[in-house]
């Protein structure tokens, strides 16, 4: 009789787990009108899907703060069409997560990079600014973790409805939590806790800026063990970042980690990124800047433009990590 009484509880628990897992499996939806660019490549007739990867890890297993009531909603995946490329994008994120790409043990460098894809805080360019780069890094001995953060201007939110999240309260918290989570499990993942950095593209680059400027040593008495560790990245790499106009970012030799900056000269923020480089250097922060002749915005990692010098920017990032001594085994 006692066993029969436990069955409903077990069924409820299993249903809860299945719903949580389903929330991390994106549901295909038609392209949003604002994601269509007249004259661009043909949008595939088939549904957009994520490229193959291991299971994502929720940043907060019991639900992210302010998102508990929507944690069971599935993410959405659709196509985005631009003048020269079509690619999948993710939206409707209420269960922020990290997807790990771990290197083979015999090539591991003990360095880790959290990757924050861009998308205007509306969606995430999940492949070329996420999974594709993560695989490339893992092949070279660097543990990579792709962040799915909550979106302040989520494309999936119906027009006219209030957006449930903000950059400063939710997206920034997700990025900080990602750093803490990797640091708290560093030994498990073969990572040195002082070799954990964050790279972000466009809107994700704004998160890289925010985590580099706003961090803490952790809360020693927190009930959640993840919250006890530092949220400070050991390096940061904002790539054609948003947020360069922010006035709440301060830099200092004592608290700001080394920076790797990159964009294309035909992008709108090249002057602003140059100014950031100068500001960092004046503050005594180690920084390296690359501005490529062409490449536009959102280049990520692409293999379809081999004649563009910007196509090899990630090699420069790898070299930079080596210069910092972060790739020594």
MARDREN-721986 format. One record per residue (C-alpha): residue number from 1; residue in one letter; x, y, z. Coordinates in Angstrom, 2 decimals, m for minus. Each point is the difference from the previous one (the first is absolute). Layout:
N
[NUM "a" [X Y Z]]
...
END
This chain:
329
[1 "x" [0.00 0.00 0.00]]
[2 "x" [2.84 2.34 0.91]]
[3 "x" [1.63 m0.64 m3.36]]
[4 "x" [m3.23 0.84 m1.83]]
[5 "x" [m0.20 3.29 1.89]]
[6 "x" [3.48 0.90 m1.19]]
[7 "x" [m0.82 m0.54 m3.67]]
[8 "x" [m1.88 3.30 m0.52]]
[9 "x" [2.88 1.90 1.59]]
[10 "x" [2.49 m1.82 m2.21]]
[11 "x" [m2.10 0.73 m3.08]]
[12 "x" [m0.20 3.69 0.89]]
[13 "x" [3.76 0.15 0.54]]
[14 "x" [0.67 m1.69 m3.33]]
[15 "x" [m2.43 2.31 m1.80]]
[16 "x" [1.74 3.00 1.54]]
[17 "x" [3.39 m1.27 m1.19]]
[18 "x" [m1.32 m0.70 m3.49]]
[19 "x" [m1.52 3.46 m0.24]]
[20 "x" [3.25 1.59 1.17]]
[21 "x" [1.97 m2.02 m2.55]]
[22 "x" [m2.51 0.90 m2.73]]
[23 "x" [0.49 3.70 0.78]]
[24 "x" [3.60 m0.42 m1.13]]
[25 "x" [m1.03 m1.60 m3.31]]
[26 "x" [m0.98 2.83 m2.35]]
[27 "x" [m3.32 m0.20 m1.84]]
[28 "x" [0.12 1.03 m3.66]]
[29 "x" [m2.12 3.03 m0.93]]
[30 "x" [m0.37 1.92 m3.29]]
[31 "x" [2.46 2.86 m0.61]]
[32 "x" [m0.98 3.26 1.69]]
[33 "x" [m0.71 2.81 m2.50]]
[34 "x" [2.81 2.16 1.39]]
[35 "x" [2.43 m2.86 m0.74]]
[36 "x" [m0.63 0.03 m3.74]]
[37 "x" [2.20 2.03 m2.33]]
[38 "x" [m1.37 0.51 m3.56]]
[39 "x" [2.48 m1.23 m2.57]]
[40 "x" [1.85 m2.25 2.42]]
[41 "x" [0.66 m3.72 m0.56]]
[42 "x" [m3.03 m2.27 m0.14]]
[43 "x" [m1.31 m0.99 3.42]]
[44 "x" [m0.04 m3.82 0.24]]
[45 "x" [m3.43 m1.62 m0.14]]
[46 "x" [0.97 m2.38 2.81]]
[47 "x" [m0.15 1.00 3.65]]
[48 "x" [3.04 1.58 1.59]]
[49 "x" [1.80 m2.31 2.44]]
[50 "x" [2.95 0.28 2.34]]
[51 "x" [3.19 m1.72 m1.07]]
[52 "x" [0.86 m3.09 2.01]]
[53 "x" [1.36 0.55 3.50]]
[54 "x" [m0.04 m1.54 3.45]]
[55 "x" [m2.78 0.82 2.44]]
[56 "x" [m0.09 3.53 1.35]]
[57 "x" [0.35 0.66 3.73]]
[58 "x" [m2.49 2.37 1.66]]
[59 "x" [1.78 2.86 1.77]]
[60 "x" [m2.52 m0.33 2.83]]
[61 "x" [m1.26 m3.62 0.27]]
[62 "x" [m3.11 1.11 1.90]]
[63 "x" [m0.77 2.90 m2.32]]
[64 "x" [1.63 3.37 m0.60]]
[65 "x" [m1.10 2.85 2.29]]
[66 "x" [m3.07 1.78 m1.46]]
[67 "x" [m0.50 m2.78 m2.57]]
[68 "x" [m1.31 m2.89 2.07]]
[69 "x" [m3.56 0.34 m1.29]]
[70 "x" [1.13 m0.23 m3.64]]
[71 "x" [2.74 m2.62 0.32]]
[72 "x" [m2.11 m2.67 m1.70]]
[73 "x" [m0.46 2.05 m3.19]]
[74 "x" [2.07 m1.40 m2.88]]
[75 "x" [2.60 2.12 m1.70]]
[76 "x" [m0.78 0.96 m3.58]]
[77 "x" [2.21 m0.38 m3.06]]
[78 "x" [m0.59 1.64 m3.37]]
[79 "x" [1.90 1.25 m3.04]]
[80 "x" [1.56 3.42 m0.35]]
[81 "x" [0.69 1.27 m3.52]]
[82 "x" [2.67 2.63 m0.68]]
[83 "x" [1.26 1.31 m3.38]]
[84 "x" [2.67 m2.69 m0.31]]
[85 "x" [m0.88 m2.77 2.47]]
[86 "x" [m2.87 m1.90 1.64]]
[87 "x" [0.47 m1.49 3.44]]
[88 "x" [m1.97 m1.33 3.01]]
[89 "x" [m0.74 2.18 3.03]]
[90 "x" [m1.29 m0.88 3.47]]
[91 "x" [m2.56 2.00 2.00]]
[92 "x" [m2.51 m0.41 2.87]]
[93 "x" [2.69 m0.87 2.52]]
[94 "x" [m1.31 m0.35 3.55]]
[95 "x" [2.34 m2.71 1.24]]
[96 "x" [3.49 1.44 m0.61]]
[97 "x" [2.64 m2.65 m0.56]]
[98 "x" [3.53 m0.95 m0.95]]
[99 "x" [0.88 m2.58 m2.64]]
[100 "x" [3.48 m1.47 0.62]]
[101 "x" [2.49 m0.92 m2.70]]
[102 "x" [2.87 m1.70 1.79]]
[103 "x" [3.37 m0.83 m1.59]]
[104 "x" [1.60 m3.41 0.04]]
[105 "x" [2.02 m0.53 3.16]]
[106 "x" [3.26 m0.43 m1.91]]
[107 "x" [m0.39 3.43 m1.65]]
[108 "x" [m1.66 1.94 2.84]]
[109 "x" [1.70 3.26 0.96]]
[110 "x" [m2.13 0.61 3.15]]
[111 "x" [m1.22 3.28 m1.54]]
[112 "x" [m3.74 0.66 m0.37]]
[113 "x" [m2.03 2.50 m2.03]]
[114 "x" [m3.65 0.81 0.55]]
[115 "x" [m1.51 1.07 m3.33]]
[116 "x" [m2.93 2.45 m0.07]]
[117 "x" [m1.59 0.09 m3.49]]
[118 "x" [m1.44 3.24 m1.33]]
[119 "x" [m3.34 0.93 m1.48]]
[120 "x" [m0.96 3.45 1.24]]
[121 "x" [m1.33 m1.41 3.29]]
[122 "x" [m2.88 m1.20 m2.22]]
[123 "x" [1.31 m3.47 m0.85]]
[124 "x" [3.24 m1.98 m0.05]]
[125 "x" [2.11 m0.73 m3.09]]
[126 "x" [0.66 m3.41 1.42]]
[127 "x" [2.31 m1.63 m2.57]]
[128 "x" [2.70 2.30 m1.41]]
[129 "x" [0.06 2.07 3.23]]
[130 "x" [m0.43 m3.03 2.23]]
[131 "x" [0.25 m3.69 m0.77]]
[132 "x" [2.29 0.29 m3.05]]
[133 "x" [2.57 2.01 1.92]]
[134 "x" [m0.35 m2.25 3.07]]
[135 "x" [0.87 m3.07 m2.07]]
[136 "x" [3.00 1.79 m1.49]]
[137 "x" [1.29 0.96 3.45]]
[138 "x" [m0.54 m3.48 1.44]]
[139 "x" [1.97 m1.52 m2.88]]
[140 "x" [2.91 2.19 1.14]]
[141 "x" [m0.14 m0.99 3.64]]
[142 "x" [m2.20 2.81 1.32]]
[143 "x" [m3.18 m0.83 1.90]]
[144 "x" [m2.86 2.04 m1.48]]
[145 "x" [m3.43 0.67 1.46]]
[146 "x" [m2.75 1.56 m2.11]]
[147 "x" [m2.30 2.25 1.99]]
[148 "x" [m3.71 0.34 m0.62]]
[149 "x" [m1.00 3.07 1.98]]
[150 "x" [m3.38 1.61 0.49]]
[151 "x" [m0.82 2.64 m2.59]]
[152 "x" [m1.03 3.57 0.81]]
[153 "x" [m1.61 0.58 m3.41]]
[154 "x" [m1.13 m3.55 m0.76]]
[155 "x" [m1.34 m0.44 m3.53]]
[156 "x" [m2.44 m2.59 1.30]]
[157 "x" [m1.77 2.46 2.29]]
[158 "x" [m3.23 1.07 m1.76]]
[159 "x" [0.08 3.52 m1.39]]
[160 "x" [m1.34 2.44 2.58]]
[161 "x" [0.49 m2.41 2.92]]
[162 "x" [2.49 1.01 2.71]]
[163 "x" [3.42 m1.60 m0.18]]
[164 "x" [0.59 m2.15 3.10]]
[165 "x" [3.75 0.63 0.32]]
[166 "x" [2.63 2.73 0.00]]
[167 "x" [3.64 m0.02 m0.99]]
[168 "x" [1.29 1.16 3.37]]
[169 "x" [m2.19 m2.13 2.27]]
[170 "x" [m0.34 m3.26 m1.92]]
[171 "x" [2.42 m0.34 m2.94]]
[172 "x" [2.89 1.29 2.10]]
[173 "x" [m0.95 m2.34 2.84]]
[174 "x" [0.01 m2.93 m2.41]]
[175 "x" [3.51 0.84 m1.23]]
[176 "x" [1.28 0.43 3.56]]
[177 "x" [m1.62 m3.27 1.03]]
[178 "x" [1.63 m1.75 m2.95]]
[179 "x" [3.45 1.08 1.20]]
[180 "x" [m0.78 m1.14 3.53]]
[181 "x" [m1.36 m3.34 m1.22]]
[182 "x" [3.07 m0.86 m2.07]]
[183 "x" [2.30 1.09 2.82]]
[184 "x" [m1.95 m2.06 2.55]]
[185 "x" [0.36 m3.11 m2.18]]
[186 "x" [3.49 0.73 m1.32]]
[187 "x" [1.59 m3.16 1.39]]
[188 "x" [m2.75 m2.17 m1.51]]
[189 "x" [0.52 1.55 m3.44]]
[190 "x" [3.81 0.08 0.09]]
[191 "x" [0.15 3.79 0.21]]
[192 "x" [2.22 2.22 2.13]]
[193 "x" [m2.22 2.38 2.01]]
[194 "x" [2.28 2.92 m0.93]]
[195 "x" [m0.22 m0.69 m3.76]]
[196 "x" [m3.69 0.70 m0.63]]
[197 "x" [m0.98 2.80 m2.35]]
[198 "x" [m3.00 1.23 m1.96]]
[199 "x" [m0.35 0.86 m3.67]]
[200 "x" [m3.08 1.70 m1.39]]
[201 "x" [m1.22 1.09 m3.41]]
[202 "x" [m2.04 3.16 m0.56]]
[203 "x" [m2.67 m0.11 2.75]]
[204 "x" [2.00 m2.83 1.56]]
[205 "x" [3.01 2.31 m0.16]]
[206 "x" [m1.93 2.40 2.23]]
[207 "x" [m0.29 m2.84 2.53]]
[208 "x" [3.76 m0.53 m0.22]]
[209 "x" [0.50 3.71 0.75]]
[210 "x" [m2.44 m0.11 2.91]]
[211 "x" [1.56 m3.06 1.64]]
[212 "x" [3.48 1.48 m0.34]]
[213 "x" [m1.13 3.27 1.61]]
[214 "x" [m2.43 m1.37 2.61]]
[215 "x" [1.08 m3.03 1.98]]
[216 "x" [0.38 m1.15 3.59]]
[217 "x" [1.93 m2.55 2.02]]
[218 "x" [m3.10 m2.04 0.83]]
[219 "x" [m2.13 m0.33 3.10]]
[220 "x" [1.80 m2.27 2.51]]
[221 "x" [m3.17 m0.82 1.95]]
[222 "x" [m2.31 m0.60 m2.98]]
[223 "x" [m2.12 m3.14 0.21]]
[224 "x" [0.66 m0.54 m3.71]]
[225 "x" [3.61 m1.15 m0.32]]
[226 "x" [0.27 1.51 m3.49]]
[227 "x" [m0.66 3.46 1.43]]
[228 "x" [2.98 m0.34 2.35]]
[229 "x" [2.58 0.31 m2.78]]
[230 "x" [1.21 3.04 m1.92]]
[231 "x" [m1.77 1.33 m3.08]]
[232 "x" [3.13 1.79 m1.28]]
[233 "x" [1.15 m1.24 m3.41]]
[234 "x" [3.75 m0.52 m0.36]]
[235 "x" [m0.15 1.51 m3.50]]
[236 "x" [m2.70 1.41 m2.24]]
[237 "x" [m0.46 0.27 m3.73]]
[238 "x" [m2.74 2.32 m1.28]]
[239 "x" [m0.26 m0.58 m3.76]]
[240 "x" [m1.80 2.82 m1.89]]
[241 "x" [m1.76 0.65 3.33]]
[242 "x" [m3.11 1.92 0.80]]
[243 "x" [m0.09 2.13 3.11]]
[244 "x" [3.02 2.13 m0.87]]
[245 "x" [m2.04 3.13 0.72]]
[246 "x" [m0.75 m1.10 3.58]]
[247 "x" [1.02 2.37 2.81]]
[248 "x" [0.01 m2.58 2.80]]
[249 "x" [3.21 m1.75 m1.06]]
[250 "x" [3.18 0.80 1.92]]
[251 "x" [3.43 m1.52 m0.51]]
[252 "x" [3.10 m0.28 2.15]]
[253 "x" [3.30 m1.81 0.03]]
[254 "x" [m0.93 m1.64 3.31]]
[255 "x" [m3.40 m1.45 m0.85]]
[256 "x" [m0.35 m0.21 m3.80]]
[257 "x" [1.22 m3.19 m1.71]]
[258 "x" [1.92 m0.01 m3.31]]
[259 "x" [m2.07 0.78 m3.09]]
[260 "x" [m0.03 m1.20 m3.62]]
[261 "x" [m1.96 2.30 m2.32]]
[262 "x" [m0.94 m0.54 m3.64]]
[263 "x" [m2.33 1.39 m2.66]]
[264 "x" [m0.04 1.00 m3.66]]
[265 "x" [0.70 3.53 m1.23]]
[266 "x" [m3.23 m0.02 m2.01]]
[267 "x" [m2.01 m0.59 3.17]]
[268 "x" [m1.70 2.82 1.86]]
[269 "x" [1.97 m0.34 3.25]]
[270 "x" [3.60 m0.04 m1.19]]
[271 "x" [0.68 3.51 1.32]]
[272 "x" [m1.65 m0.78 3.32]]
[273 "x" [1.98 m3.22 0.40]]
[274 "x" [3.21 1.91 m0.73]]
[275 "x" [m0.99 2.46 2.73]]
[276 "x" [m0.57 m2.88 2.43]]
[277 "x" [3.45 m1.38 m0.79]]
[278 "x" [1.53 3.39 0.75]]
[279 "x" [m1.98 0.31 3.23]]
[280 "x" [1.09 m3.45 1.17]]
[281 "x" [3.63 0.72 m0.76]]
[282 "x" [m0.12 3.31 1.85]]
[283 "x" [m1.48 m1.82 2.99]]
[284 "x" [2.93 m2.43 m0.02]]
[285 "x" [m2.02 m2.95 m1.29]]
[286 "x" [1.67 m2.48 m2.36]]
[287 "x" [m1.86 0.16 m3.33]]
[288 "x" [0.40 m1.07 m3.62]]
[289 "x" [m2.04 1.47 m2.87]]
[290 "x" [m0.62 m1.32 m3.52]]
[291 "x" [m1.94 2.01 m2.56]]
[292 "x" [m0.37 m1.76 m3.34]]
[293 "x" [m0.46 1.81 m3.28]]
[294 "x" [m3.33 m1.64 m0.79]]
[295 "x" [m2.40 m2.52 1.43]]
[296 "x" [m2.99 2.02 1.12]]
[297 "x" [m1.95 m0.78 3.14]]
[298 "x" [m0.64 m3.49 1.28]]
[299 "x" [2.84 m1.84 m1.74]]
[300 "x" [0.47 m2.57 2.77]]
[301 "x" [1.81 m3.02 m1.45]]
[302 "x" [m0.77 m0.58 m3.66]]
[303 "x" [1.74 m2.23 m2.54]]
[304 "x" [m1.86 1.36 m3.05]]
[305 "x" [2.17 3.14 m0.39]]
[306 "x" [3.59 m1.30 m0.04]]
[307 "x" [1.23 3.11 m1.82]]
[308 "x" [m1.02 2.19 2.97]]
[309 "x" [2.87 0.48 2.47]]
[310 "x" [m2.59 0.23 2.77]]
[311 "x" [m0.79 m3.67 m0.58]]
[312 "x" [3.06 m0.91 2.06]]
[313 "x" [m0.56 2.38 2.92]]
[314 "x" [m0.46 m2.93 2.42]]
[315 "x" [3.58 m1.08 m0.71]]
[316 "x" [1.11 3.35 1.38]]
[317 "x" [m2.10 m0.65 3.12]]
[318 "x" [1.66 m3.39 0.44]]
[319 "x" [3.43 1.61 m0.38]]
[320 "x" [m0.96 2.65 2.57]]
[321 "x" [m0.97 m2.62 2.56]]
[322 "x" [3.40 m1.57 m0.58]]
[323 "x" [1.75 3.33 0.53]]
[324 "x" [m1.76 0.28 3.36]]
[325 "x" [1.31 m3.42 0.99]]
[326 "x" [m3.53 m1.43 0.26]]
[327 "x" [0.65 m2.95 m2.31]]
[328 "x" [2.95 m1.48 1.87]]
[329 "x" [m0.81 m3.44 1.31]]
END
